Amino acid sequence: MSKPPAYIGEAENCLQRIAGHHRQKDFWTTAVPITYKIRSFTKAHARRLEYDCIHTAQEAQRF
């Protein structure tokens, strides 16, 4: 039994990224965006969060 694919990524423009993936990737049905209200969340924070999510998904061995 194959595991379902998962796409984990960061974007500067979330709506644009989701629209592009909607046109190009037929395997996904759910998106979970993470946004912030204050400007203290930097690109480095986003990349670290992306890394942590990828690492956690790999450890779970479900995707």
PDBQT receptor file of N, H, CA, C and O in Angstrom, charges set to zero:
ATOM      1  N   MET A   1       0.848  -1.183   0.000  1.00  0.00    +0.000 N 
ATOM      2  CA  MET A   1       0.000   0.000   0.000  1.00  0.00    +0.000 C 
ATOM      3  C   MET A   1       0.891   1.243   0.000  1.00  0.00    +0.000 C 
ATOM      4  O   MET A   1       1.739   1.391   0.880  1.00  0.00    +0.000 OA
ATOM      5  N   SER A   2       0.713   2.118  -0.955  1.00  0.00    +0.000 N 
ATOM      6  H   SER A   2       0.024   1.998  -1.670  1.00  0.00    +0.000 HD
ATOM      7  CA  SER A   2       1.537   3.316  -1.007  1.00  0.00    +0.000 C 
ATOM      8  C   SER A   2       0.983   4.381  -0.069  1.00  0.00    +0.000 C 
ATOM      9  O   SER A   2      -0.212   4.434   0.221  1.00  0.00    +0.000 OA
ATOM     10  N   LYS A   3       1.886   5.213   0.385  1.00  0.00    +0.000 N 
ATOM     11  H   LYS A   3       2.857   5.170   0.150  1.00  0.00    +0.000 HD
ATOM     12  CA  LYS A   3       1.510   6.294   1.292  1.00  0.00    +0.000 C 
ATOM     13  C   LYS A   3       1.059   7.502   0.481  1.00  0.00    +0.000 C 
ATOM     14  O   LYS A   3       1.560   7.733  -0.620  1.00  0.00    +0.000 OA
ATOM     15  N   PRO A   4       0.111   8.279   1.019  1.00  0.00    +0.000 N 
ATOM     16  CA  PRO A   4      -0.349   9.453   0.273  1.00  0.00    +0.000 C 
ATOM     17  C   PRO A   4       0.759  10.501   0.208  1.00  0.00    +0.000 C 
ATOM     18  O   PRO A   4       1.514  10.664   1.167  1.00  0.00    +0.000 OA
ATOM     19  N   PRO A   5       0.860  11.211  -0.916  1.00  0.00    +0.000 N 
ATOM     20  CA  PRO A   5       1.865  12.262  -1.017  1.00  0.00    +0.000 C 
ATOM     21  C   PRO A   5       1.466  13.477  -0.183  1.00  0.00    +0.000 C 
ATOM     22  O   PRO A   5       0.286  13.703   0.082  1.00  0.00    +0.000 OA
ATOM     23  N   ALA A   6       2.447  14.236   0.214  1.00  0.00    +0.000 N 
ATOM     24  H   ALA A   6       3.406  14.052  -0.002  1.00  0.00    +0.000 HD
ATOM     25  CA  ALA A   6       2.204  15.485   0.930  1.00  0.00    +0.000 C 
ATOM     26  C   ALA A   6       3.146  16.538   0.369  1.00  0.00    +0.000 C 
ATOM     27  O   ALA A   6       4.303  16.248   0.063  1.00  0.00    +0.000 OA
ATOM     28  N   TYR A   7       2.654  17.741   0.237  1.00  0.00    +0.000 N 
ATOM     29  H   TYR A   7       1.715  17.977   0.486  1.00  0.00    +0.000 HD
ATOM     30  CA  TYR A   7       3.487  18.854  -0.195  1.00  0.00    +0.000 C 
ATOM     31  C   TYR A   7       3.598  19.811   0.978  1.00  0.00    +0.000 C 
ATOM     32  O   TYR A   7       2.590  20.276   1.510  1.00  0.00    +0.000 OA
ATOM     33  N   ILE A   8       4.813  20.100   1.371  1.00  0.00    +0.000 N 
ATOM     34  H   ILE A   8       5.631  19.722   0.938  1.00  0.00    +0.000 HD
ATOM     35  CA  ILE A   8       5.059  21.057   2.450  1.00  0.00    +0.000 C 
ATOM     36  C   ILE A   8       5.979  22.120   1.880  1.00  0.00    +0.000 C 
ATOM     37  O   ILE A   8       7.062  21.809   1.384  1.00  0.00    +0.000 OA
ATOM     38  N   GLY A   9       5.556  23.360   1.948  1.00  0.00    +0.000 N 
ATOM     39  H   GLY A   9       4.676  23.612   2.351  1.00  0.00    +0.000 HD
ATOM     40  CA  GLY A   9       6.371  24.422   1.398  1.00  0.00    +0.000 C 
ATOM     41  C   GLY A   9       5.986  25.774   1.954  1.00  0.00    +0.000 C 
ATOM     42  O   GLY A   9       4.912  25.952   2.527  1.00  0.00    +0.000 OA
ATOM     43  N   GLU A  10       6.880  26.712   1.775  1.00  0.00    +0.000 N 
ATOM     44  H   GLU A  10       7.753  26.567   1.309  1.00  0.00    +0.000 HD
ATOM     45  CA  GLU A  10       6.605  28.065   2.231  1.00  0.00    +0.000 C 
ATOM     46  C   GLU A  10       6.470  28.975   1.026  1.00  0.00    +0.000 C 
ATOM     47  O   GLU A  10       7.004  28.686  -0.045  1.00  0.00    +0.000 OA
ATOM     48  N   ALA A  11       5.759  30.069   1.205  1.00  0.00    +0.000 N 
ATOM     49  H   ALA A  11       5.325  30.304   2.075  1.00  0.00    +0.000 HD
ATOM     50  CA  ALA A  11       5.540  31.002   0.104  1.00  0.00    +0.000 C 
ATOM     51  C   ALA A  11       5.371  32.406   0.649  1.00  0.00    +0.000 C 
ATOM     52  O   ALA A  11       4.887  32.602   1.763  1.00  0.00    +0.000 OA
ATOM     53  N   GLU A  12       5.769  33.358  -0.135  1.00  0.00    +0.000 N 
ATOM     54  H   GLU A  12       6.162  33.199  -1.040  1.00  0.00    +0.000 HD
ATOM     55  CA  GLU A  12       5.557  34.758   0.241  1.00  0.00    +0.000 C 
ATOM     56  C   GLU A  12       4.110  35.161  -0.029  1.00  0.00    +0.000 C 
ATOM     57  O   GLU A  12       3.545  35.979   0.696  1.00  0.00    +0.000 OA
ATOM     58  N   ASN A  13       3.514  34.588  -1.070  1.00  0.00    +0.000 N 
ATOM     59  H   ASN A  13       3.974  33.923  -1.659  1.00  0.00    +0.000 HD
ATOM     60  CA  ASN A  13       2.128  34.870  -1.407  1.00  0.00    +0.000 C 
ATOM     61  C   ASN A  13       1.366  33.545  -1.388  1.00  0.00    +0.000 C 
ATOM     62  O   ASN A  13       1.360  32.805  -2.372  1.00  0.00    +0.000 OA
ATOM     63  N   CYS A  14       0.739  33.267  -0.276  1.00  0.00    +0.000 N 
ATOM     64  H   CYS A  14       0.745  33.868   0.523  1.00  0.00    +0.000 HD
ATOM     65  CA  CYS A  14       0.080  31.973  -0.059  1.00  0.00    +0.000 C 
ATOM     66  C   CYS A  14      -1.055  31.733  -1.064  1.00  0.00    +0.000 C 
ATOM     67  O   CYS A  14      -1.168  30.639  -1.616  1.00  0.00    +0.000 OA
ATOM     68  N   LEU A  15      -1.881  32.730  -1.300  1.00  0.00    +0.000 N 
ATOM     69  H   LEU A  15      -1.789  33.619  -0.852  1.00  0.00    +0.000 HD
ATOM     70  CA  LEU A  15      -3.003  32.537  -2.220  1.00  0.00    +0.000 C 
ATOM     71  C   LEU A  15      -2.512  32.252  -3.640  1.00  0.00    +0.000 C 
ATOM     72  O   LEU A  15      -3.093  31.427  -4.346  1.00  0.00    +0.000 OA
ATOM     73  N   GLN A  16      -1.458  32.927  -4.052  1.00  0.00    +0.000 N 
ATOM     74  H   GLN A  16      -0.987  33.597  -3.479  1.00  0.00    +0.000 HD
ATOM     75  CA  GLN A  16      -0.894  32.681  -5.377  1.00  0.00    +0.000 C 
ATOM     76  C   GLN A  16      -0.320  31.263  -5.457  1.00  0.00    +0.000 C 
ATOM     77  O   GLN A  16      -0.511  30.577  -6.462  1.00  0.00    +0.000 OA
ATOM     78  N   ARG A  17       0.373  30.822  -4.419  1.00  0.00    +0.000 N 
ATOM     79  H   ARG A  17       0.528  31.379  -3.603  1.00  0.00    +0.000 HD
ATOM     80  CA  ARG A  17       0.957  29.478  -4.407  1.00  0.00    +0.000 C 
ATOM     81  C   ARG A  17      -0.138  28.424  -4.451  1.00  0.00    +0.000 C 
ATOM     82  O   ARG A  17      -0.028  27.455  -5.202  1.00  0.00    +0.000 OA
ATOM     83  N   ILE A  18      -1.187  28.593  -3.662  1.00  0.00    +0.000 N 
ATOM     84  H   ILE A  18      -1.276  29.379  -3.052  1.00  0.00    +0.000 HD
ATOM     85  CA  ILE A  18      -2.288  27.626  -3.647  1.00  0.00    +0.000 C 
ATOM     86  C   ILE A  18      -2.970  27.566  -5.014  1.00  0.00    +0.000 C 
ATOM     87  O   ILE A  18      -3.290  26.481  -5.499  1.00  0.00    +0.000 OA
ATOM     88  N   ALA A  19      -3.194  28.718  -5.632  1.00  0.00    +0.000 N 
ATOM     89  H   ALA A  19      -2.935  29.600  -5.238  1.00  0.00    +0.000 HD
ATOM     90  CA  ALA A  19      -3.829  28.747  -6.954  1.00  0.00    +0.000 C 
ATOM     91  C   ALA A  19      -2.965  28.006  -7.977  1.00  0.00    +0.000 C 
ATOM     92  O   ALA A  19      -3.485  27.253  -8.800  1.00  0.00    +0.000 OA
ATOM     93  N   GLY A  20      -1.658  28.218  -7.928  1.00  0.00    +0.000 N 
ATOM     94  H   GLY A  20      -1.235  28.830  -7.259  1.00  0.00    +0.000 HD
ATOM     95  CA  GLY A  20      -0.761  27.524  -8.850  1.00  0.00    +0.000 C 
ATOM     96  C   GLY A  20      -0.768  26.025  -8.640  1.00  0.00    +0.000 C 
ATOM     97  O   GLY A  20      -0.787  25.260  -9.604  1.00  0.00    +0.000 OA
ATOM     98  N   HIS A  21      -0.754  25.602  -7.397  1.00  0.00    +0.000 N 
ATOM     99  H   HIS A  21      -0.739  26.224  -6.614  1.00  0.00    +0.000 HD
ATOM    100  CA  HIS A  21      -0.780  24.169  -7.114  1.00  0.00    +0.000 C 
ATOM    101  C   HIS A  21      -2.124  23.559  -7.489  1.00  0.00    +0.000 C 
ATOM    102  O   HIS A  21      -2.193  22.409  -7.923  1.00  0.00    +0.000 OA
ATOM    103  N   HIS A  22      -3.179  24.329  -7.322  1.00  0.00    +0.000 N 
ATOM    104  H   HIS A  22      -3.122  25.263  -6.970  1.00  0.00    +0.000 HD
ATOM    105  CA  HIS A  22      -4.501  23.833  -7.698  1.00  0.00    +0.000 C 
ATOM    106  C   HIS A  22      -4.536  23.491  -9.186  1.00  0.00    +0.000 C 
ATOM    107  O   HIS A  22      -5.159  22.509  -9.592  1.00  0.00    +0.000 OA
ATOM    108  N   ARG A  23      -3.863  24.307  -9.992  1.00  0.00    +0.000 N 
ATOM    109  H   ARG A  23      -3.357  25.105  -9.663  1.00  0.00    +0.000 HD
ATOM    110  CA  ARG A  23      -3.815  24.063 -11.442  1.00  0.00    +0.000 C 
ATOM    111  C   ARG A  23      -2.863  22.925 -11.808  1.00  0.00    +0.000 C 
ATOM    112  O   ARG A  23      -3.096  22.228 -12.795  1.00  0.00    +0.000 OA
ATOM    113  N   GLN A  24      -1.797  22.725 -11.033  1.00  0.00    +0.000 N 
ATOM    114  H   GLN A  24      -1.608  23.291 -10.231  1.00  0.00    +0.000 HD
ATOM    115  CA  GLN A  24      -0.721  21.825 -11.448  1.00  0.00    +0.000 C 
ATOM    116  C   GLN A  24      -0.643  20.507 -10.688  1.00  0.00    +0.000 C 
ATOM    117  O   GLN A  24      -0.052  19.556 -11.199  1.00  0.00    +0.000 OA
ATOM    118  N   LYS A  25      -1.199  20.413  -9.517  1.00  0.00    +0.000 N 
ATOM    119  H   LYS A  25      -1.679  21.186  -9.102  1.00  0.00    +0.000 HD
ATOM    120  CA  LYS A  25      -1.055  19.199  -8.703  1.00  0.00    +0.000 C 
ATOM    121  C   LYS A  25      -2.443  18.610  -8.443  1.00  0.00    +0.000 C 
ATOM    122  O   LYS A  25      -3.289  19.240  -7.809  1.00  0.00    +0.000 OA
ATOM    123  N   ASP A  26      -2.658  17.407  -8.938  1.00  0.00    +0.000 N 
ATOM    124  H   ASP A  26      -1.971  16.895  -9.454  1.00  0.00    +0.000 HD
ATOM    125  CA  ASP A  26      -3.984  16.816  -8.775  1.00  0.00    +0.000 C 
ATOM    126  C   ASP A  26      -4.098  15.899  -7.565  1.00  0.00    +0.000 C 
ATOM    127  O   ASP A  26      -5.174  15.360  -7.306  1.00  0.00    +0.000 OA
ATOM    128  N   PHE A  27      -3.006  15.708  -6.812  1.00  0.00    +0.000 N 
ATOM    129  H   PHE A  27      -2.132  16.146  -7.023  1.00  0.00    +0.000 HD
ATOM    130  CA  PHE A  27      -3.047  14.758  -5.705  1.00  0.00    +0.000 C 
ATOM    131  C   PHE A  27      -3.536  15.370  -4.394  1.00  0.00    +0.000 C 
ATOM    132  O   PHE A  27      -3.827  14.637  -3.449  1.00  0.00    +0.000 OA
ATOM    133  N   TRP A  28      -3.629  16.669  -4.318  1.00  0.00    +0.000 N 
ATOM    134  H   TRP A  28      -3.392  17.265  -5.085  1.00  0.00    +0.000 HD
ATOM    135  CA  TRP A  28      -3.941  17.258  -3.015  1.00  0.00    +0.000 C 
ATOM    136  C   TRP A  28      -5.380  17.741  -2.943  1.00  0.00    +0.000 C 
ATOM    137  O   TRP A  28      -5.970  18.189  -3.926  1.00  0.00    +0.000 OA
ATOM    138  N   THR A  29      -5.916  17.629  -1.735  1.00  0.00    +0.000 N 
ATOM    139  H   THR A  29      -5.437  17.265  -0.936  1.00  0.00    +0.000 HD
ATOM    140  CA  THR A  29      -7.303  18.042  -1.499  1.00  0.00    +0.000 C 
ATOM    141  C   THR A  29      -7.421  18.990  -0.318  1.00  0.00    +0.000 C 
ATOM    142  O   THR A  29      -8.480  19.581  -0.104  1.00  0.00    +0.000 OA
ATOM    143  N   THR A  30      -6.355  19.143   0.447  1.00  0.00    +0.000 N 
ATOM    144  H   THR A  30      -5.495  18.663   0.273  1.00  0.00    +0.000 HD
ATOM    145  CA  THR A  30      -6.397  19.956   1.656  1.00  0.00    +0.000 C 
ATOM    146  C   THR A  30      -5.168  20.842   1.729  1.00  0.00    +0.000 C 
ATOM    147  O   THR A  30      -4.056  20.397   1.446  1.00  0.00    +0.000 OA
ATOM    148  N   ALA A  31      -5.365  22.082   2.106  1.00  0.00    +0.000 N 
ATOM    149  H   ALA A  31      -6.269  22.444   2.336  1.00  0.00    +0.000 HD
ATOM    150  CA  ALA A  31      -4.256  23.006   2.336  1.00  0.00    +0.000 C 
ATOM    151  C   ALA A  31      -4.361  23.528   3.765  1.00  0.00    +0.000 C 
ATOM    152  O   ALA A  31      -5.455  23.804   4.257  1.00  0.00    +0.000 OA
ATOM    153  N   VAL A  32      -3.223  23.658   4.419  1.00  0.00    +0.000 N 
ATOM    154  H   VAL A  32      -2.334  23.433   4.019  1.00  0.00    +0.000 HD
ATOM    155  CA  VAL A  32      -3.187  24.186   5.783  1.00  0.00    +0.000 C 
ATOM    156  C   VAL A  32      -2.208  25.358   5.800  1.00  0.00    +0.000 C 
ATOM    157  O   VAL A  32      -1.015  25.167   6.038  1.00  0.00    +0.000 OA
ATOM    158  N   PRO A  33      -2.702  26.563   5.551  1.00  0.00    +0.000 N 
ATOM    159  CA  PRO A  33      -1.797  27.714   5.577  1.00  0.00    +0.000 C 
ATOM    160  C   PRO A  33      -1.545  28.180   7.012  1.00  0.00    +0.000 C 
ATOM    161  O   PRO A  33      -2.425  28.094   7.870  1.00  0.00    +0.000 OA
ATOM    162  N   ILE A  34      -0.359  28.661   7.250  1.00  0.00    +0.000 N 
ATOM    163  H   ILE A  34       0.355  28.730   6.554  1.00  0.00    +0.000 HD
ATOM    164  CA  ILE A  34       0.000  29.241   8.546  1.00  0.00    +0.000 C 
ATOM    165  C   ILE A  34       0.367  30.689   8.278  1.00  0.00    +0.000 C 
ATOM    166  O   ILE A  34       1.286  30.969   7.509  1.00  0.00    +0.000 OA
ATOM    167  N   THR A  35      -0.339  31.600   8.902  1.00  0.00    +0.000 N 
ATOM    168  H   THR A  35      -1.086  31.372   9.526  1.00  0.00    +0.000 HD
ATOM    169  CA  THR A  35      -0.109  33.020   8.695  1.00  0.00    +0.000 C 
ATOM    170  C   THR A  35       0.238  33.676  10.028  1.00  0.00    +0.000 C 
ATOM    171  O   THR A  35       0.175  33.043  11.082  1.00  0.00    +0.000 OA
ATOM    172  N   TYR A  36       0.599  34.932   9.965  1.00  0.00    +0.000 N 
ATOM    173  H   TYR A  36       0.650  35.446   9.109  1.00  0.00    +0.000 HD
ATOM    174  CA  TYR A  36       0.946  35.661  11.174  1.00  0.00    +0.000 C 
ATOM    175  C   TYR A  36       0.399  37.083  11.102  1.00  0.00    +0.000 C 
ATOM    176  O   TYR A  36       0.163  37.616  10.018  1.00  0.00    +0.000 OA
ATOM    177  N   LYS A  37       0.206  37.679  12.252  1.00  0.00    +0.000 N 
ATOM    178  H   LYS A  37       0.398  37.246  13.133  1.00  0.00    +0.000 HD
ATOM    179  CA  LYS A  37      -0.364  39.021  12.322  1.00  0.00    +0.000 C 
ATOM    180  C   LYS A  37       0.700  40.104  12.460  1.00  0.00    +0.000 C 
ATOM    181  O   LYS A  37       0.493  41.242  12.039  1.00  0.00    +0.000 OA
ATOM    182  N   ILE A  38       1.800  39.757  13.030  1.00  0.00    +0.000 N 
ATOM    183  H   ILE A  38       1.968  38.832  13.371  1.00  0.00    +0.000 HD
ATOM    184  CA  ILE A  38       2.820  40.772  13.299  1.00  0.00    +0.000 C 
ATOM    185  C   ILE A  38       4.020  40.586  12.376  1.00  0.00    +0.000 C 
ATOM    186  O   ILE A  38       4.227  39.493  11.848  1.00  0.00    +0.000 OA
ATOM    187  N   ARG A  39       4.781  41.597  12.182  1.00  0.00    +0.000 N 
ATOM    188  H   ARG A  39       4.613  42.485  12.610  1.00  0.00    +0.000 HD
ATOM    189  CA  ARG A  39       5.901  41.580  11.240  1.00  0.00    +0.000 C 
ATOM    190  C   ARG A  39       7.176  40.968  11.822  1.00  0.00    +0.000 C 
ATOM    191  O   ARG A  39       8.226  41.032  11.183  1.00  0.00    +0.000 OA
ATOM    192  N   SER A  40       7.112  40.384  13.006  1.00  0.00    +0.000 N 
ATOM    193  H   SER A  40       6.259  40.332  13.525  1.00  0.00    +0.000 HD
ATOM    194  CA  SER A  40       8.324  39.816  13.593  1.00  0.00    +0.000 C 
ATOM    195  C   SER A  40       8.615  38.410  13.073  1.00  0.00    +0.000 C 
ATOM    196  O   SER A  40       9.651  37.835  13.407  1.00  0.00    +0.000 OA
ATOM    197  N   PHE A  41       7.727  37.854  12.270  1.00  0.00    +0.000 N 
ATOM    198  H   PHE A  41       6.885  38.321  11.999  1.00  0.00    +0.000 HD
ATOM    199  CA  PHE A  41       7.912  36.529  11.677  1.00  0.00    +0.000 C 
ATOM    200  C   PHE A  41       8.677  36.721  10.371  1.00  0.00    +0.000 C 
ATOM    201  O   PHE A  41       8.149  37.311   9.428  1.00  0.00    +0.000 OA
ATOM    202  N   THR A  42       9.907  36.233  10.305  1.00  0.00    +0.000 N 
ATOM    203  H   THR A  42      10.335  35.754  11.070  1.00  0.00    +0.000 HD
ATOM    204  CA  THR A  42      10.768  36.486   9.152  1.00  0.00    +0.000 C 
ATOM    205  C   THR A  42      10.790  35.295   8.194  1.00  0.00    +0.000 C 
ATOM    206  O   THR A  42      10.214  34.243   8.472  1.00  0.00    +0.000 OA
ATOM    207  N   LYS A  43      11.463  35.483   7.068  1.00  0.00    +0.000 N 
ATOM    208  H   LYS A  43      11.931  36.338   6.842  1.00  0.00    +0.000 HD
ATOM    209  CA  LYS A  43      11.651  34.400   6.095  1.00  0.00    +0.000 C 
ATOM    210  C   LYS A  43      12.401  33.235   6.744  1.00  0.00    +0.000 C 
ATOM    211  O   LYS A  43      12.120  32.072   6.456  1.00  0.00    +0.000 OA
ATOM    212  N   ALA A  44      13.344  33.551   7.611  1.00  0.00    +0.000 N 
ATOM    213  H   ALA A  44      13.572  34.495   7.845  1.00  0.00    +0.000 HD
ATOM    214  CA  ALA A  44      14.075  32.490   8.324  1.00  0.00    +0.000 C 
ATOM    215  C   ALA A  44      13.137  31.684   9.216  1.00  0.00    +0.000 C 
ATOM    216  O   ALA A  44      13.273  30.464   9.306  1.00  0.00    +0.000 OA
ATOM    217  N   HIS A  45      12.192  32.343   9.873  1.00  0.00    +0.000 N 
ATOM    218  H   HIS A  45      12.081  33.334   9.800  1.00  0.00    +0.000 HD
ATOM    219  CA  HIS A  45      11.202  31.631  10.685  1.00  0.00    +0.000 C 
ATOM    220  C   HIS A  45      10.375  30.693   9.800  1.00  0.00    +0.000 C 
ATOM    221  O   HIS A  45      10.124  29.544  10.163  1.00  0.00    +0.000 OA
ATOM    222  N   ALA A  46       9.959  31.196   8.640  1.00  0.00    +0.000 N 
ATOM    223  H   ALA A  46      10.163  32.130   8.345  1.00  0.00    +0.000 HD
ATOM    224  CA  ALA A  46       9.143  30.386   7.724  1.00  0.00    +0.000 C 
ATOM    225  C   ALA A  46       9.923  29.170   7.235  1.00  0.00    +0.000 C 
ATOM    226  O   ALA A  46       9.381  28.067   7.161  1.00  0.00    +0.000 OA
ATOM    227  N   ARG A  47      11.175  29.371   6.908  1.00  0.00    +0.000 N 
ATOM    228  H   ARG A  47      11.616  30.267   6.968  1.00  0.00    +0.000 HD
ATOM    229  CA  ARG A  47      11.994  28.241   6.445  1.00  0.00    +0.000 C 
ATOM    230  C   ARG A  47      12.220  27.225   7.554  1.00  0.00    +0.000 C 
ATOM    231  O   ARG A  47      12.239  26.022   7.296  1.00  0.00    +0.000 OA
ATOM    232  N   ARG A  48      12.391  27.690   8.776  1.00  0.00    +0.000 N 
ATOM    233  H   ARG A  48      12.376  28.668   8.986  1.00  0.00    +0.000 HD
ATOM    234  CA  ARG A  48      12.562  26.759   9.894  1.00  0.00    +0.000 C 
ATOM    235  C   ARG A  48      11.264  25.976  10.123  1.00  0.00    +0.000 C 
ATOM    236  O   ARG A  48      11.300  24.765  10.342  1.00  0.00    +0.000 OA
ATOM    237  N   LEU A  49      10.137  26.656  10.074  1.00  0.00    +0.000 N 
ATOM    238  H   LEU A  49      10.107  27.640   9.896  1.00  0.00    +0.000 HD
ATOM    239  CA  LEU A  49       8.847  25.982  10.241  1.00  0.00    +0.000 C 
ATOM    240  C   LEU A  49       8.637  24.950   9.140  1.00  0.00    +0.000 C 
ATOM    241  O   LEU A  49       8.147  23.853   9.403  1.00  0.00    +0.000 OA
ATOM    242  N   GLU A  50       9.006  25.295   7.908  1.00  0.00    +0.000 N 
ATOM    243  H   GLU A  50       9.404  26.187   7.694  1.00  0.00    +0.000 HD
ATOM    244  CA  GLU A  50       8.911  24.353   6.799  1.00  0.00    +0.000 C 
ATOM    245  C   GLU A  50       9.789  23.126   7.070  1.00  0.00    +0.000 C 
ATOM    246  O   GLU A  50       9.346  21.991   6.898  1.00  0.00    +0.000 OA
ATOM    247  N   TYR A  51      11.015  23.360   7.489  1.00  0.00    +0.000 N 
ATOM    248  H   TYR A  51      11.375  24.283   7.629  1.00  0.00    +0.000 HD
ATOM    249  CA  TYR A  51      11.939  22.266   7.811  1.00  0.00    +0.000 C 
ATOM    250  C   TYR A  51      11.352  21.367   8.899  1.00  0.00    +0.000 C 
ATOM    251  O   TYR A  51      11.362  20.143   8.769  1.00  0.00    +0.000 OA
ATOM    252  N   ASP A  52      10.845  21.971   9.963  1.00  0.00    +0.000 N 
ATOM    253  H   ASP A  52      10.837  22.966  10.069  1.00  0.00    +0.000 HD
ATOM    254  CA  ASP A  52      10.277  21.184  11.065  1.00  0.00    +0.000 C 
ATOM    255  C   ASP A  52       9.080  20.357  10.606  1.00  0.00    +0.000 C 
ATOM    256  O   ASP A  52       8.931  19.207  11.018  1.00  0.00    +0.000 OA
ATOM    257  N   CYS A  53       8.231  20.925   9.763  1.00  0.00    +0.000 N 
ATOM    258  H   CYS A  53       8.352  21.860   9.428  1.00  0.00    +0.000 HD
ATOM    259  CA  CYS A  53       7.066  20.191   9.250  1.00  0.00    +0.000 C 
ATOM    260  C   CYS A  53       7.490  19.022   8.378  1.00  0.00    +0.000 C 
ATOM    261  O   CYS A  53       6.927  17.933   8.485  1.00  0.00    +0.000 OA
ATOM    262  N   ILE A  54       8.476  19.237   7.517  1.00  0.00    +0.000 N 
ATOM    263  H   ILE A  54       8.933  20.122   7.430  1.00  0.00    +0.000 HD
ATOM    264  CA  ILE A  54       8.975  18.157   6.664  1.00  0.00    +0.000 C 
ATOM    265  C   ILE A  54       9.574  17.052   7.523  1.00  0.00    +0.000 C 
ATOM    266  O   ILE A  54       9.298  15.871   7.308  1.00  0.00    +0.000 OA
ATOM    267  N   HIS A  55      10.391  17.435   8.494  1.00  0.00    +0.000 N 
ATOM    268  H   HIS A  55      10.615  18.394   8.669  1.00  0.00    +0.000 HD
ATOM    269  CA  HIS A  55      11.034  16.460   9.372  1.00  0.00    +0.000 C 
ATOM    270  C   HIS A  55       9.990  15.646  10.148  1.00  0.00    +0.000 C 
ATOM    271  O   HIS A  55      10.117  14.428  10.272  1.00  0.00    +0.000 OA
ATOM    272  N   THR A  56       8.977  16.314  10.659  1.00  0.00    +0.000 N 
ATOM    273  H   THR A  56       8.874  17.303  10.558  1.00  0.00    +0.000 HD
ATOM    274  CA  THR A  56       7.931  15.631  11.411  1.00  0.00    +0.000 C 
ATOM    275  C   THR A  56       7.143  14.677  10.507  1.00  0.00    +0.000 C 
ATOM    276  O   THR A  56       6.810  13.566  10.920  1.00  0.00    +0.000 OA
ATOM    277  N   ALA A  57       6.846  15.103   9.283  1.00  0.00    +0.000 N 
ATOM    278  H   ALA A  57       7.116  16.006   8.947  1.00  0.00    +0.000 HD
ATOM    279  CA  ALA A  57       6.113  14.236   8.344  1.00  0.00    +0.000 C 
ATOM    280  C   ALA A  57       6.954  12.998   8.010  1.00  0.00    +0.000 C 
ATOM    281  O   ALA A  57       6.420  11.892   7.919  1.00  0.00    +0.000 OA
ATOM    282  N   GLN A  58       8.257  13.181   7.830  1.00  0.00    +0.000 N 
ATOM    283  H   GLN A  58       8.690  14.079   7.904  1.00  0.00    +0.000 HD
ATOM    284  CA  GLN A  58       9.136  12.040   7.525  1.00  0.00    +0.000 C 
ATOM    285  C   GLN A  58       9.209  11.087   8.712  1.00  0.00    +0.000 C 
ATOM    286  O   GLN A  58       9.174   9.869   8.532  1.00  0.00    +0.000 OA
ATOM    287  N   GLU A  59       9.308  11.623   9.906  1.00  0.00    +0.000 N 
ATOM    288  H   GLU A  59       9.337  12.612  10.052  1.00  0.00    +0.000 HD
ATOM    289  CA  GLU A  59       9.373  10.759  11.105  1.00  0.00    +0.000 C 
ATOM    290  C   GLU A  59       8.074   9.988  11.293  1.00  0.00    +0.000 C 
ATOM    291  O   GLU A  59       8.097   8.844  11.746  1.00  0.00    +0.000 OA
ATOM    292  N   ALA A  60       6.958  10.589  10.957  1.00  0.00    +0.000 N 
ATOM    293  H   ALA A  60       6.940  11.518  10.589  1.00  0.00    +0.000 HD
ATOM    294  CA  ALA A  60       5.661   9.916  11.125  1.00  0.00    +0.000 C 
ATOM    295  C   ALA A  60       5.507   8.749  10.151  1.00  0.00    +0.000 C 
ATOM    296  O   ALA A  60       4.726   7.830  10.399  1.00  0.00    +0.000 OA
ATOM    297  N   GLN A  61       6.241   8.784   9.060  1.00  0.00    +0.000 N 
ATOM    298  H   GLN A  61       6.875   9.531   8.859  1.00  0.00    +0.000 HD
ATOM    299  CA  GLN A  61       6.211   7.737   8.034  1.00  0.00    +0.000 C 
ATOM    300  C   GLN A  61       4.789   7.468   7.520  1.00  0.00    +0.000 C 
ATOM    301  O   GLN A  61       4.419   6.326   7.248  1.00  0.00    +0.000 OA
ATOM    302  N   ARG A  62       4.014   8.527   7.397  1.00  0.00    +0.000 N 
ATOM    303  H   ARG A  62       4.314   9.455   7.618  1.00  0.00    +0.000 HD
ATOM    304  CA  ARG A  62       2.651   8.388   6.899  1.00  0.00    +0.000 C 
ATOM    305  C   ARG A  62       2.478   9.017   5.523  1.00  0.00    +0.000 C 
ATOM    306  O   ARG A  62       1.424   8.867   4.903  1.00  0.00    +0.000 OA
ATOM    307  N   PHE A  63       3.487   9.709   5.043  1.00  0.00    +0.000 N 
ATOM    308  H   PHE A  63       4.343   9.831   5.547  1.00  0.00    +0.000 HD
ATOM    309  CA  PHE A  63       3.409  10.407   3.756  1.00  0.00    +0.000 C 
ATOM    310  C   PHE A  63       4.589  10.024   2.907  1.00  0.00    +0.000 C 
ATOM    311  O   PHE A  63       4.719  10.499   1.779  1.00  0.00    +0.000 OA
TER     312      PHE A  63
